[in-house]
Amino acid sequence: MRSKPTATASQFDPFPESFDALLVANGSPPTRKLLRALAERTVCVMALDGGLEALFRCGIAPDHVVGDLDSAPERALRWAVQNGAQLHRRPSADKPDFAKGLDLCKKLKCRRVVALGIAGERVDHVLSALHFSLAARGLDVTLATNEIVLFALRGRARRTLSIPRGHALSWFGFPEAQSCTLAGVRWPFARRKLSADGFHSLSNEPVAVVRLEQKSGRSVLAVSLRPQKQCAKLRRLKPSPR
């Protein structure tokens, strides 16, 4: 498998070379570029109920469709089945569709998972996805929107990332992680406890190859996919609500 080139601001790719499963949820749809890029490096593509619409519009047939299937369009369901998708109707309200997708990943022995479409107008959906990602033993889950990538870290964990200057990264305990070290940034630290009600690293800046390690606990690493100046420009261009 080819190695990644050195990261530049115009071609920043923080994702691993491959995933066992791609989950597409029914939140804000990913860009076609991001969806296609992750689908191409994924063994198994899984639509979470209404997330099937994004795959349908991109012409990427899923291998599985999971959920109570009350928000997946009928035309998209027919198309998915015609292209070989297996339907897993899970009407139970005890778990959200995202958790049902993670359960299927465990059953299929998919360890490395990436999820798109987890964000939208309700931040509680993102928090729920983080909760189930960190609770899913045996899975290494990455969540992504069009703006940011979230790495759910549990237990002993290490990451090495080539992040271009201008991007931001934040690291939080969820609720806490022990003996955490962050290097290659403007504000490094070593062997600190990250906690929801205590120390955390917000909007840190890369100055070299970023290396981080935690010894135990649970945490979330957030990395912006766009340079911060570009994000600020997009916010200025966005019309104000009337």
Backbone torsions as a table, in degrees:
resi	resn	phi	psi	omega
1	MET	NA	134.9	-173.6
2	ARG	-66.8	150.6	178.3
3	SER	-86.1	154.6	-179.6
4	LYS	-77.1	144.9	174.1
5	PRO	-73.5	164.9	175.8
6	THR	-59.7	134.6	-174.7
7	ALA	-68.0	139.0	170.4
8	THR	-126.8	164.6	-177.3
9	ALA	-61.2	-27.3	-176.5
10	SER	-86.7	-15.5	-178.7
11	GLN	-140.4	60.4	-179.4
12	PHE	-86.7	124.6	-179.4
13	ASP	-135.7	98.3	-177.6
14	PRO	-86.3	1.6	-173.4
15	PHE	-84.1	151.2	174.5
16	PRO	-61.1	165.1	-178.8
17	GLU	-63.9	-29.9	-177.3
18	SER	-152.1	156.9	175.4
19	PHE	-130.2	154.2	174.0
20	ASP	-81.6	-30.7	-177.6
21	ALA	-148.7	141.6	171.7
22	LEU	-113.5	121.4	176.9
23	LEU	-104.3	130.7	177.9
24	VAL	-117.1	111.3	-177.1
25	ALA	-92.6	178.2	-171.7
26	ASN	-99.0	35.3	175.4
27	GLY	-93.8	-153.2	177.2
28	SER	-57.7	125.4	-174.2
29	PRO	-66.2	142.7	176.1
30	PRO	-71.5	159.7	173.8
31	THR	-65.8	153.8	179.1
32	ARG	-61.1	-36.7	-179.5
33	LYS	-61.6	-47.1	-178.9
34	LEU	-68.1	-42.9	-179.3
35	LEU	-62.1	-46.2	-179.8
36	ARG	-66.2	-40.2	-178.2
37	ALA	-61.9	-41.9	-179.1
38	LEU	-77.6	-33.6	177.5
39	ALA	-63.7	-35.3	-178.5
40	GLU	-68.7	-22.5	-179.7
41	ARG	-108.5	20.0	-176.3
42	THR	-119.1	138.6	178.6
43	VAL	-73.8	-44.9	-173.6
44	CYS	-126.7	127.0	178.1
45	VAL	-105.1	129.6	-174.3
46	MET	-128.4	124.2	175.8
47	ALA	-93.6	132.7	176.3
48	LEU	-100.1	96.2	179.7
49	ASP	49.6	-115.5	-175.7
50	GLY	-64.3	-12.0	174.7
51	GLY	-63.7	-14.4	176.8
52	LEU	-60.0	-30.0	-178.1
53	GLU	-59.3	-42.1	-179.6
54	ALA	-63.7	-41.1	178.3
55	LEU	-67.2	-40.4	179.0
56	PHE	-59.9	-44.8	-178.4
57	ARG	-67.2	-27.5	179.0
58	CYS	-91.9	-8.1	-178.6
59	GLY	72.9	27.0	178.2
60	ILE	-104.3	105.1	-176.7
61	ALA	-74.3	128.2	178.7
62	PRO	-78.4	159.7	173.0
63	ASP	-85.7	-28.8	-178.5
64	HIS	-142.1	147.0	171.8
65	VAL	-124.2	124.1	-172.2
66	VAL	-124.6	144.3	174.4
67	GLY	135.8	-171.6	176.5
68	ASP	-79.2	-9.0	174.1
69	LEU	60.1	34.1	177.3
70	ASP	-93.8	-12.5	-179.5
71	SER	-116.7	-3.4	176.3
72	ALA	-78.6	125.5	179.9
73	PRO	-59.8	141.4	-179.0
74	GLU	-58.7	-41.8	-178.9
75	ARG	-63.4	-36.2	179.3
76	ALA	-71.7	-36.4	177.1
77	LEU	-63.9	-44.6	178.9
78	ARG	-61.4	-43.7	179.4
79	TRP	-61.6	-43.3	-179.1
80	ALA	-62.7	-45.7	-179.5
81	VAL	-63.9	-41.5	178.8
82	GLN	-62.0	-25.5	-179.7
83	ASN	-99.8	16.9	171.0
84	GLY	94.2	7.3	-178.8
85	ALA	-71.8	144.7	173.4
86	GLN	-95.9	131.5	179.2
87	LEU	-94.0	132.0	178.4
88	HIS	-121.7	90.6	-178.2
89	ARG	-78.5	118.5	-178.7
90	ARG	-125.7	86.4	-174.5
91	PRO	-74.5	-8.4	-176.1
92	SER	-60.0	135.5	177.9
93	ALA	-92.3	3.2	-177.9
94	ASP	-70.9	-26.4	-179.3
95	LYS	-131.5	146.4	172.9
96	PRO	-72.3	165.1	-178.5
97	ASP	-59.5	-32.2	179.5
98	PHE	-61.8	-43.7	178.7
99	ALA	-65.8	-36.6	177.9
100	LYS	-64.7	-36.8	176.7
101	GLY	-65.5	-40.8	177.5
102	LEU	-64.6	-37.4	176.8
103	ASP	-60.9	-41.6	178.8
104	LEU	-67.1	-35.6	176.8
105	CYS	-59.5	-42.7	177.9
106	LYS	-62.2	-43.7	-179.2
107	LYS	-62.3	-36.8	-179.2
108	LEU	-86.7	1.5	179.9
109	LYS	62.4	37.2	173.7
110	CYS	-90.4	113.0	-175.4
111	ARG	-91.7	-47.9	-176.0
112	ARG	-95.0	115.9	-170.2
113	VAL	-124.9	140.1	171.9
114	VAL	-125.4	141.5	-176.9
115	ALA	-127.6	136.8	175.8
116	LEU	-119.1	165.0	176.9
117	GLY	71.2	24.0	-176.9
118	ILE	-89.7	-10.6	-177.5
119	ALA	-107.3	165.1	179.0
120	GLY	-177.7	-146.8	-179.2
121	GLU	-77.6	-15.5	-176.4
122	ARG	-111.6	114.5	-178.3
123	VAL	-69.1	-20.9	180.0
124	ASP	-64.3	-26.7	177.0
125	HIS	-67.8	-38.3	177.2
126	VAL	-65.9	-44.2	179.0
127	LEU	-62.3	-39.5	177.7
128	SER	-63.7	-42.2	179.1
129	ALA	-63.6	-39.7	177.1
130	LEU	-65.0	-42.4	179.3
131	HIS	-57.6	-51.5	-177.5
132	PHE	-70.6	-30.4	177.8
133	SER	-65.0	-42.6	-179.1
134	LEU	-76.3	-23.1	179.3
135	ALA	-85.4	-12.2	-175.3
136	ALA	-82.2	93.1	-179.7
137	ARG	-64.0	137.9	178.1
138	GLY	86.9	-4.4	179.6
139	LEU	-112.6	143.0	174.0
140	ASP	-110.7	104.3	-168.9
141	VAL	-109.7	131.5	173.9
142	THR	-117.7	132.5	178.8
143	LEU	-112.3	142.6	-178.8
144	ALA	-143.1	143.9	168.4
145	THR	-116.5	-172.8	176.7
146	ASN	-74.2	-11.8	-175.9
147	GLU	-111.2	-27.2	-168.5
148	ILE	-150.2	152.2	174.3
149	VAL	-118.8	135.8	-177.8
150	LEU	-117.3	122.4	177.3
151	PHE	-100.6	119.1	177.5
152	ALA	-88.0	113.1	-174.2
153	LEU	-110.1	129.0	178.4
154	ARG	-135.0	146.9	-180.0
155	GLY	65.1	-151.5	176.2
156	ARG	-73.3	124.0	-175.6
157	ALA	-145.3	145.1	175.9
158	ARG	-135.6	147.9	174.3
159	ARG	-142.9	141.1	171.5
160	THR	-126.0	121.1	-173.5
161	LEU	-131.5	134.7	172.5
162	SER	-95.4	96.7	-175.6
163	ILE	-107.5	123.5	-179.3
164	PRO	-64.0	153.2	173.9
165	ARG	-61.9	145.5	-178.5
166	GLY	103.0	-23.0	174.5
167	HIS	-85.1	161.8	-179.8
168	ALA	-120.2	151.8	173.3
169	LEU	-137.6	145.1	178.3
170	SER	-132.6	149.7	-177.3
171	TRP	-137.4	123.3	-175.6
172	PHE	-126.0	146.6	167.8
173	GLY	-75.8	142.7	-175.9
174	PHE	-139.0	71.6	3.9
175	PRO	-87.0	-20.6	179.3
176	GLU	-156.5	156.2	176.7
177	ALA	-141.7	143.9	-172.5
178	GLN	-105.1	150.0	174.7
179	SER	49.6	61.5	-176.8
180	CYS	-98.7	135.4	-179.4
181	THR	-127.3	133.7	179.6
182	LEU	-131.6	123.5	-178.6
183	ALA	-129.9	162.0	-179.4
184	GLY	82.8	19.9	-178.1
185	VAL	-128.8	168.5	-179.4
186	ARG	-64.6	-36.6	-179.6
187	TRP	-121.4	80.8	-178.6
188	PRO	-76.7	164.6	173.0
189	PHE	-155.3	163.8	-176.5
190	ALA	-138.8	135.3	173.7
191	ARG	52.1	45.0	177.5
192	ARG	-102.7	152.5	174.3
193	LYS	-89.4	126.2	173.6
194	LEU	-95.6	133.6	-179.3
195	SER	-148.0	153.4	-178.6
196	ALA	-62.9	-28.5	-178.7
197	ASP	-112.0	20.7	-178.0
198	GLY	-145.8	-135.4	-174.2
199	PHE	-67.5	139.0	172.2
200	HIS	-154.1	167.7	179.6
201	SER	-113.7	114.4	-176.0
202	LEU	-115.8	129.9	176.3
203	SER	52.5	47.2	174.8
204	ASN	-74.8	164.4	-174.5
205	GLU	-125.9	129.3	178.3
206	PRO	-72.1	140.4	175.2
207	VAL	-126.0	-9.2	178.1
208	ALA	-159.0	-167.8	174.7
209	VAL	-61.4	128.5	-175.9
210	VAL	-87.4	129.2	178.0
211	ARG	-128.3	132.1	178.6
212	LEU	-138.9	154.4	-179.7
213	GLU	-151.3	140.3	170.1
214	GLN	-128.8	146.3	-177.3
215	LYS	-87.9	-34.6	-179.0
216	SER	-162.9	172.7	178.8
217	GLY	94.5	-160.9	-177.9
218	ARG	-136.4	138.5	-180.0
219	SER	-151.5	168.6	177.6
220	VAL	-130.1	124.7	174.8
221	LEU	-101.9	125.9	-179.8
222	ALA	-114.3	129.6	179.8
223	VAL	-128.8	128.7	179.8
224	SER	-73.1	140.1	179.5
225	LEU	-87.2	-15.1	177.9
226	ARG	-120.0	149.7	173.6
227	PRO	-59.2	147.3	-175.8
228	GLN	-63.6	-34.4	177.8
229	LYS	-64.2	-37.4	178.9
230	GLN	-67.8	-40.0	178.3
231	CYS	-63.2	-41.3	179.4
232	ALA	-65.0	-38.1	178.3
233	LYS	-64.7	-41.7	178.9
234	LEU	-63.9	-37.4	178.2
235	ARG	-65.7	-37.3	178.7
236	ARG	-67.5	-33.3	-178.1
237	LEU	-78.3	-20.2	-177.7
238	LYS	-69.6	126.0	-178.8
239	PRO	-65.0	146.2	178.8
240	SER	-74.9	144.5	177.5
241	PRO	-65.1	145.6	-179.3
242	ARG	-96.4	NA	NA
